[in-house]
Amino acid sequence: MTAHIDIGRGPAGEAIGIDLAELLATRLLVQGNSGSGKSHLLRRLLEECAGQVQQIVIDPEGDFVTLADAFGHVVIDAGAYSPREIEELAARVRQHRASVVLALDELEVEAQIRCAALFLTALFDAPREHWYPALVVVDEAQMFAPAAAGEMNDETRRLTLAAMTNLMCRGRKRGLAGIVATQRLAKLAKNVAAQASNFLMGRTFLDIDMQRAADLLGMDRRQAERIRDLQRGQFLGLGPAISRRPVAVQVGAVRTAGRGGGQGLIPLPQAAEGAMEALLTDRLAEAAAGPQPVRRAPPPPPPRADLEEALTRPRDLPEVVRAADPLPAPTPPEPPAKRPAPVPATADGATPEDVIRDIAFAEGATYRPAASLFRDFAIRCRQAGIASAHIDIARFRRMFAHAVSGLDRLESEAQAAIAQAADGVDDDCLAPYLAILISAHGGHAMPDEDELGRLYGSASPSRVRRLLDHLERQGRIVVREDFGGERSITVPMLPAAA
């Protein structure tokens, strides 16, 4: 089956189209500076072939979600789903041949890149029986296939480059036809751009981008000046699905519009003298005193593993670290006090539990090595005349975790249920896990990342995330974290509070 879709008119008014069947086999690269009509061209192409082929749009700016109103595309709000759910959605998109728009505009830039990479990889990894033909449109492709390393994490860059390379290099056999659009050819990875056989080049002004565009179109340097003179909505097309020779095209009208602001001039509102100032300052102090809008903070840049390990390695380890233990020892952010404060010897009726509770309540106690805390415990017990020889360091660590997490302040029945649920948890993970169990048992909100870090003895967010991942792999908790940054923790099989 062949289908010829109309994208616009040539210099003499003739129709210029794209052979859809050929496009599915040869892929397309669109280039144009901001304001050149690149998104308008993509929208025209998608509208003209809607209903003839499955369409999958990676939309970092949320411009193409309006396709859902006229053509029935399913909009996937990436910020509402976890990474695993994004991958499962991609698999179902291929299975059911749904036309979708993956809207990434609610995410931070690096989260957008990682989400798109996971989605594209899951599309590529679909089982053979789901290899139906589909157009995969990636807008702002220079974000997802950068030519040079930027500020993004190395792991994220490898993931997104692999996903984009698979789409453009190996996607054809799986039915995936990549259409990548970029503002800067010089910023797009050459291995991705080189796999396209069809080109639509819009206006650009930088010499390096003009030269690359001219090379792809088979034009010499003198002819490359035409690219600078193109008007908004004008493109030079070349390729087996468009034309065997470079052809100019004025992109036609579209039926839907993006959600961005209008490009034309709009008359300013008319207001009497002083009325606009009054409108701006009316009840300003009251509005400023109200609740502040929630602003999503950008994620901190992930630290280099080797540097983080060097900076956070404890000076004296309390015991030999097991080779199979995936979690490093907690990190003290500041050196412990040289000398513990003595416990008065007149503390009648004091017990080892009281001493441990005093140590646990001291500021910064969780950041100190277990060996230092145990020495402090032994000295305090000797000063107070309390027998502590029956408590070794392993038992001390668990008693300390009970105290610092607040378990010993609960009723005995709740203590027994929670202690039983925590049986077998590694000592260095016990305090934060007990805090999670206590919150779940009482129906309270889960401890935030800072509180878990304090109980774990580390100020590193990446260590807290590895702690949660370790507990999840052991089946102790279930973590759901969406790309919007929201995290929820549930504890399976914990007895409910009475």
KOLMIRO-191815 format. One line per field, with one value per residue (C-alpha): residue in three letters; x, y, z. Coordinates in Angstrom, 2 decimals. Example, Ala and Ser with C-alpha at 12.3 -4.5 7.8 and 13.67 -1.06 7.14 Angstrom:
// KOLMIRO-191815
residuo <- c(Ala  Ser) .
px <- c(12.30  13.67) .
py <- c(-4.50  -1.06) .
pz <- c(7.80  7.14) .
This chain:
// KOLMIRO-191815
residuo <- c(Met  Thr  Ala  His  Ile  Asp  Ile  Gly  Arg  Gly  Pro  Ala  Gly  Glu  Ala  Ile  Gly  Ile  Asp  Leu  Ala  Glu  Leu  Leu  Ala  Thr  Arg  Leu  Leu  Val  Gln  Gly  Asn  Ser  Gly  Ser  Gly  Lys  Ser  His  Leu  Leu  Arg  Arg  Leu  Leu  Glu  Glu  Cys  Ala  Gly  Gln  Val  Gln  Gln  Ile  Val  Ile  Asp  Pro  Glu  Gly  Asp  Phe  Val  Thr  Leu  Ala  Asp  Ala  Phe  Gly  His  Val  Val  Ile  Asp  Ala  Gly  Ala  Tyr  Ser  Pro  Arg  Glu  Ile  Glu  Glu  Leu  Ala  Ala  Arg  Val  Arg  Gln  His  Arg  Ala  Ser  Val  Val  Leu  Ala  Leu  Asp  Glu  Leu  Glu  Val  Glu  Ala  Gln  Ile  Arg  Cys  Ala  Ala  Leu  Phe  Leu  Thr  Ala  Leu  Phe  Asp  Ala  Pro  Arg  Glu  His  Trp  Tyr  Pro  Ala  Leu  Val  Val  Val  Asp  Glu  Ala  Gln  Met  Phe  Ala  Pro  Ala  Ala  Ala  Gly  Glu  Met  Asn  Asp  Glu  Thr  Arg  Arg  Leu  Thr  Leu  Ala  Ala  Met  Thr  Asn  Leu  Met  Cys  Arg  Gly  Arg  Lys  Arg  Gly  Leu  Ala  Gly  Ile  Val  Ala  Thr  Gln  Arg  Leu  Ala  Lys  Leu  Ala  Lys  Asn  Val  Ala  Ala  Gln  Ala  Ser  Asn  Phe  Leu  Met  Gly  Arg  Thr  Phe  Leu  Asp  Ile  Asp  Met  Gln  Arg  Ala  Ala  Asp  Leu  Leu  Gly  Met  Asp  Arg  Arg  Gln  Ala  Glu  Arg  Ile  Arg  Asp  Leu  Gln  Arg  Gly  Gln  Phe  Leu  Gly  Leu  Gly  Pro  Ala  Ile  Ser  Arg  Arg  Pro  Val  Ala  Val  Gln  Val  Gly  Ala  Val  Arg  Thr  Ala  Gly  Arg  Gly  Gly  Gly  Gln  Gly  Leu  Ile  Pro  Leu  Pro  Gln  Ala  Ala  Glu  Gly  Ala  Met  Glu  Ala  Leu  Leu  Thr  Asp  Arg  Leu  Ala  Glu  Ala  Ala  Ala  Gly  Pro  Gln  Pro  Val  Arg  Arg  Ala  Pro  Pro  Pro  Pro  Pro  Pro  Arg  Ala  Asp  Leu  Glu  Glu  Ala  Leu  Thr  Arg  Pro  Arg  Asp  Leu  Pro  Glu  Val  Val  Arg  Ala  Ala  Asp  Pro  Leu  Pro  Ala  Pro  Thr  Pro  Pro  Glu  Pro  Pro  Ala  Lys  Arg  Pro  Ala  Pro  Val  Pro  Ala  Thr  Ala  Asp  Gly  Ala  Thr  Pro  Glu  Asp  Val  Ile  Arg  Asp  Ile  Ala  Phe  Ala  Glu  Gly  Ala  Thr  Tyr  Arg  Pro  Ala  Ala  Ser  Leu  Phe  Arg  Asp  Phe  Ala  Ile  Arg  Cys  Arg  Gln  Ala  Gly  Ile  Ala  Ser  Ala  His  Ile  Asp  Ile  Ala  Arg  Phe  Arg  Arg  Met  Phe  Ala  His  Ala  Val  Ser  Gly  Leu  Asp  Arg  Leu  Glu  Ser  Glu  Ala  Gln  Ala  Ala  Ile  Ala  Gln  Ala  Ala  Asp  Gly  Val  Asp  Asp  Asp  Cys  Leu  Ala  Pro  Tyr  Leu  Ala  Ile  Leu  Ile  Ser  Ala  His  Gly  Gly  His  Ala  Met  Pro  Asp  Glu  Asp  Glu  Leu  Gly  Arg  Leu  Tyr  Gly  Ser  Ala  Ser  Pro  Ser  Arg  Val  Arg  Arg  Leu  Leu  Asp  His  Leu  Glu  Arg  Gln  Gly  Arg  Ile  Val  Val  Arg  Glu  Asp  Phe  Gly  Gly  Glu  Arg  Ser  Ile  Thr  Val  Pro  Met  Leu  Pro  Ala  Ala  Ala) .
px <- c(0.00  1.27  -0.01  1.05  0.51  0.45  2.72  2.63  3.28  6.38  7.61  5.24  2.26  2.64  1.79  4.75  4.14  5.79  5.46  4.41  5.50  8.94  9.16  8.57  11.61  13.98  13.34  13.33  15.44  13.93  16.11  15.20  15.96  13.39  10.63  11.36  8.14  9.67  6.87  4.30  5.82  5.70  2.09  1.16  2.83  1.13  -2.30  -2.08  -1.20  -3.36  -5.47  -3.15  -0.28  0.37  1.99  4.18  5.27  8.00  6.95  9.26  7.29  3.71  2.99  1.39  -1.12  -3.83  -3.71  -5.83  -8.79  -9.02  -7.43  -7.87  -4.24  -3.75  -1.78  0.63  1.55  5.03  5.12  2.27  4.01  6.97  9.85  8.56  5.06  6.48  8.15  4.96  2.96  5.39  4.96  1.16  1.39  3.11  0.78  -2.44  -1.10  -2.24  -1.25  0.14  1.83  4.36  4.12  7.33  6.76  6.09  9.51  12.97  15.31  17.28  14.09  12.66  15.71  15.66  11.91  12.09  15.03  13.17  10.07  12.00  13.97  10.76  9.28  12.40  12.37  8.76  8.24  8.38  4.63  4.10  6.43  3.74  4.71  4.77  6.08  8.15  8.48  11.12  10.97  14.03  16.15  19.39  18.29  17.97  20.95  23.53  26.68  28.84  28.69  26.88  25.80  23.67  24.72  26.98  24.62  21.64  23.61  24.59  20.98  19.46  22.12  21.60  17.82  18.05  20.69  18.56  15.55  17.38  19.79  17.89  14.29  13.24  13.27  11.02  8.58  9.78  10.36  12.20  11.40  13.82  13.55  16.30  17.12  20.85  22.36  25.76  24.35  22.76  24.82  26.17  25.42  21.73  21.51  23.38  20.77  18.05  17.65  15.07  15.70  13.61  15.89  14.47  16.01  19.28  21.93  25.02  27.67  28.32  24.62  24.23  27.26  26.01  22.55  24.07  26.22  23.17  21.27  24.20  24.63  27.90  28.87  27.45  24.10  24.06  23.21  19.67  19.13  19.67  17.11  14.25  11.09  9.05  7.37  9.69  11.88  14.26  13.38  15.39  15.16  13.54  10.24  10.21  12.27  15.45  16.61  16.40  12.97  11.58  8.27  5.95  4.26  0.48  -2.05  -2.87  -6.12  -4.82  -2.57  -0.02  -0.59  2.05  1.31  0.28  3.00  1.15  0.84  -2.07  -3.31  -2.44  -5.35  -6.60  -6.76  -7.36  -4.45  -3.41  -5.84  -3.14  -0.94  -3.92  -4.69  -1.13  -0.85  -4.38  -4.19  -0.59  0.58  -2.32  -1.54  2.17  1.35  -0.69  0.58  3.45  3.07  4.80  7.94  9.63  13.29  15.71  17.33  20.88  23.59  24.52  27.97  30.72  30.76  34.50  34.64  31.64  33.14  36.43  34.78  32.35  34.44  34.47  37.84  37.37  35.02  33.28  33.49  34.56  32.23  30.72  31.66  28.08  26.64  25.47  25.26  28.29  28.69  26.93  28.97  29.73  29.54  31.61  34.08  32.65  33.23  36.59  35.17  31.63  29.83  29.83  26.62  26.20  26.96  23.96  21.45  19.52  17.74  19.36  19.52  21.58  18.50  18.51  22.16  21.55  18.55  20.68  23.30  20.68  19.13  22.47  22.86  24.64  24.69  23.50  26.43  29.05  30.62  29.10  32.45  32.69  29.11  29.77  32.88  30.81  28.16  30.70  32.30  28.94  27.85  31.09  30.70  27.11  27.89  25.62  26.40  26.76  29.09  26.18  25.67  28.03  28.37  25.86  23.16  24.09  23.56  20.04  19.16  20.50  18.34  15.27  15.98  16.80  13.78  11.39  10.37  10.98  8.41  5.56  3.28  4.57  2.18  3.15  6.83  6.53  4.71  7.16  10.23  8.96  8.46  12.03  13.59  16.57  17.19  20.86  21.95  23.01  19.57  17.54  16.88  15.40  13.46  11.98  10.92  9.15  7.42  6.35  4.83  3.04  1.77  0.41  -1.00  1.27  3.14  6.37  9.65  11.05  14.48  16.19  14.81  15.76  19.24  19.58  18.55  20.83  23.72  24.30  23.60  23.89  20.55  22.05  22.86  19.28  18.01  20.36  19.10  15.47  16.46  18.22  15.18  12.92  15.07  14.78  10.98  10.79  9.14  7.57  8.68  6.80  8.49  7.13  9.06  7.46  9.57  6.76  7.69  5.40  6.52  4.33  5.18  3.71  2.32  2.65  -0.04  -2.41  -2.66  -5.44) .
py <- c(0.00  3.48  6.81  10.25  12.94  16.62  18.87  22.10  23.88  24.40  27.65  27.24  26.29  22.56  20.14  18.76  15.56  12.71  9.05  7.56  4.01  5.25  7.44  4.42  2.77  5.73  8.08  11.91  14.72  18.20  21.19  24.80  27.62  28.65  30.47  28.83  26.75  23.42  22.48  23.67  21.28  18.35  19.14  19.28  15.92  14.28  15.67  14.55  10.95  10.60  7.45  5.90  4.92  4.73  7.91  8.20  11.74  12.56  16.09  17.96  21.22  19.90  21.45  18.41  17.39  19.22  16.41  14.45  16.78  16.35  12.98  10.92  10.66  9.46  11.97  10.38  12.84  11.56  13.27  11.08  7.72  5.87  4.71  1.14  2.32  4.35  1.23  -0.80  1.94  1.86  -1.91  -1.54  1.27  -1.12  -3.99  -2.03  0.26  3.38  6.83  8.69  11.92  11.54  14.97  15.75  19.45  18.99  17.41  18.84  18.57  15.53  13.75  14.46  12.89  9.82  9.32  9.58  7.18  4.56  4.96  4.64  1.67  -0.12  0.59  -0.89  -3.96  -4.92  -8.58  -9.47  -10.03  -6.31  -4.91  -2.87  0.19  3.44  6.97  8.03  11.83  13.27  17.05  18.95  15.90  17.66  17.21  13.44  12.83  15.50  15.70  16.50  15.75  18.47  18.79  15.65  12.52  10.17  7.25  9.26  10.36  6.78  5.65  8.34  8.05  4.29  4.75  7.35  5.37  2.22  4.18  5.63  2.78  -0.40  0.74  0.09  -3.71  -3.30  -1.05  2.17  5.10  7.90  11.55  13.75  17.55  19.82  23.51  22.94  20.28  20.93  19.90  16.67  13.48  12.71  8.99  9.84  12.48  10.33  7.55  9.74  9.56  12.36  15.97  19.10  22.04  25.31  28.68  28.84  31.52  29.93  28.99  25.57  24.63  25.99  24.02  20.76  21.32  22.09  18.95  16.81  18.44  18.07  21.84  23.78  26.69  29.33  27.55  27.18  30.87  29.96  28.40  31.75  33.43  31.00  32.52  31.15  27.93  27.43  24.34  22.68  19.02  16.08  12.31  9.24  9.98  13.66  14.40  13.19  16.80  19.61  21.19  24.23  23.81  26.23  24.19  24.23  25.14  22.98  22.25  22.21  24.61  24.38  25.57  28.30  31.99  33.60  34.83  37.87  41.33  41.84  45.33  46.33  46.76  50.29  51.65  55.04  56.87  55.12  52.22  49.76  50.57  50.10  46.76  45.57  46.68  45.94  43.74  42.90  42.40  40.03  37.96  37.83  36.61  33.70  30.19  30.14  28.17  24.83  25.02  21.78  22.06  20.74  17.46  17.80  16.68  13.08  12.88  10.88  7.45  7.32  10.86  10.27  7.01  8.71  11.58  9.49  6.43  6.03  6.32  3.41  0.57  -1.14  -4.52  -6.25  -5.26  -8.22  -8.45  -9.22  -6.23  -3.76  -0.82  1.15  2.06  5.24  8.40  10.79  14.37  15.69  14.08  12.79  14.54  13.77  12.82  11.73  13.66  11.58  10.15  11.01  8.04  8.94  7.96  5.47  2.73  3.59  0.80  0.21  1.20  4.61  5.14  4.15  6.49  9.38  8.67  8.36  11.73  13.53  15.81  14.13  10.71  8.84  10.20  8.68  5.26  2.37  1.58  5.12  4.97  1.60  2.94  5.88  3.46  1.34  4.41  5.84  2.50  2.19  5.77  5.07  1.63  -0.12  -3.70  -3.82  -6.73  -8.80  -6.31  -6.76  -4.36  -6.26  -6.06  -2.45  -1.47  -2.90  -1.31  2.01  1.66  0.97  4.12  6.51  5.42  5.85  2.20  1.97  4.73  2.68  0.30  -3.20  -4.82  -2.38  -2.84  -6.60  -6.43  -3.96  -5.74  -9.00  -7.31  -5.95  -9.28  -10.08  -6.53  -5.51  -3.48  -0.43  -0.30  -1.00  2.51  3.98  0.77  0.88  4.49  3.39  0.54  2.85  5.32  2.55  0.94  4.24  5.37  8.45  10.00  8.25  9.89  12.24  11.87  14.12  12.16  8.82  10.21  11.30  7.87  6.17  8.43  10.02  13.42  12.01  11.72  9.08  6.86  7.19  6.15  3.14  2.26  2.26  0.25  -2.30  -2.67  -3.01  -5.76  -7.64  -7.38  -5.22  -2.22  -1.19  2.18  4.07  7.20  9.10  11.42  14.37  13.61  12.24  9.10  6.76  3.85  0.94  -1.96  -5.35  -7.71  -5.35  -5.91  -2.93  -0.75  -1.63) .
pz <- c(0.00  -0.87  0.44  -0.71  1.92  0.98  3.06  1.04  -2.25  -4.38  -6.01  -8.97  -6.82  -7.43  -4.63  -2.69  -0.81  1.03  0.12  3.45  2.64  1.59  4.70  6.92  5.33  5.12  8.10  8.16  9.63  10.10  10.95  11.60  14.00  16.56  14.68  11.32  11.36  12.35  14.78  12.23  9.66  12.08  12.93  9.21  8.59  11.59  10.68  7.05  7.87  10.99  10.74  8.12  10.41  14.13  15.51  18.60  19.52  22.05  23.05  25.47  25.31  25.36  21.93  20.32  23.00  21.05  18.48  20.96  20.47  16.70  16.00  19.17  20.25  23.82  25.90  28.39  31.15  31.99  35.38  36.67  36.13  37.54  35.30  35.34  34.40  31.50  30.15  30.53  28.78  25.84  25.53  25.49  22.92  20.54  21.35  20.79  18.00  19.83  18.60  21.63  22.68  25.50  27.18  29.07  29.77  33.51  34.09  34.64  31.65  32.81  33.88  30.40  28.78  30.99  30.60  26.80  26.71  28.77  26.59  23.30  24.57  25.58  22.11  20.54  22.82  22.06  21.11  17.43  17.12  17.96  15.29  13.55  11.45  13.41  12.99  16.00  16.09  18.44  18.74  20.02  19.23  20.18  23.82  23.46  21.15  22.02  19.93  22.96  26.66  28.55  32.15  32.18  34.04  32.05  32.64  31.35  28.28  27.44  27.91  25.69  22.96  22.84  22.58  19.78  17.89  18.05  16.79  13.77  13.00  13.80  14.22  10.60  10.99  14.03  12.17  13.84  11.48  13.24  12.48  14.40  14.53  15.81  16.04  15.66  13.42  15.01  18.40  17.12  17.32  13.85  14.17  14.62  11.88  9.35  9.46  7.92  4.13  3.88  4.86  5.32  6.08  7.34  8.03  9.96  10.29  11.88  9.32  10.88  10.70  7.16  6.00  7.52  6.03  2.62  2.79  3.52  0.63  -1.78  -2.20  -2.50  -0.26  -2.59  -2.79  1.02  1.29  0.20  3.60  5.30  3.04  3.71  5.18  8.06  6.97  3.95  3.77  1.32  0.90  -0.40  -0.18  -1.70  0.07  -1.07  -4.19  -5.90  -6.21  -3.61  -3.79  -2.00  -0.18  1.62  4.36  4.22  6.89  9.91  11.71  15.28  17.17  19.95  23.48  23.25  23.09  19.82  17.48  16.15  17.64  20.03  20.97  24.53  26.96  27.40  30.95  32.51  34.08  37.28  36.75  35.64  38.65  40.95  39.29  39.87  43.49  44.72  47.88  47.01  50.60  51.30  48.21  49.08  52.60  51.26  50.52  48.08  44.84  44.81  42.73  41.82  42.72  40.12  41.11  42.46  40.07  40.86  42.47  40.88  42.49  43.04  44.50  46.75  48.00  48.78  50.63  52.64  53.57  57.40  59.09  61.47  60.64  63.57  61.94  58.76  55.92  54.16  50.48  49.50  51.36  48.66  51.06  52.22  55.86  57.01  56.68  59.56  58.25  61.18  63.58  66.86  70.12  71.68  75.02  75.96  78.65  81.83  83.25  86.94  89.15  91.33  88.65  90.81  88.92  85.58  82.99  79.83  77.84  79.54  78.63  75.03  74.87  76.15  73.49  70.76  71.64  71.46  68.44  65.52  67.20  64.10  62.07  64.38  63.73  65.69  67.33  68.72  70.02  71.67  73.45  74.67  75.94  77.85  79.51  80.57  82.02  84.06  85.32  86.40  87.87  85.40  84.36  80.57  79.91  78.54  75.68  72.75  69.82  67.63  70.30  71.03  67.40  67.40  70.75  69.45  66.31  68.50  70.54  67.71  65.64  68.59  68.75  72.51  73.09  71.65  73.51  74.03  71.54  68.79  69.65  69.31  65.96  64.47  65.84  64.34  60.94  61.10  62.02  59.80  58.56  58.44  61.45  59.42  57.72  60.84  62.19  58.96  58.30  61.82  61.23  58.03  59.91  62.73  60.27  58.38  61.59  62.89  59.53  59.43  56.51  55.66  56.80  54.20  52.60  55.16  58.10  56.54  55.87  59.52  60.78  58.28  59.23  55.83  54.30  50.77  48.87  46.58  49.59  50.83  47.40  47.41  50.90  49.68  46.61  48.83  51.10  48.06  46.53  49.82  49.63  52.76  51.09  47.79  46.43  43.73  42.44  39.45  37.14  38.89  41.98  44.18  46.13  48.03  50.24  51.28  53.60  52.63  55.24  58.21  60.86  60.94  64.03  66.44) .
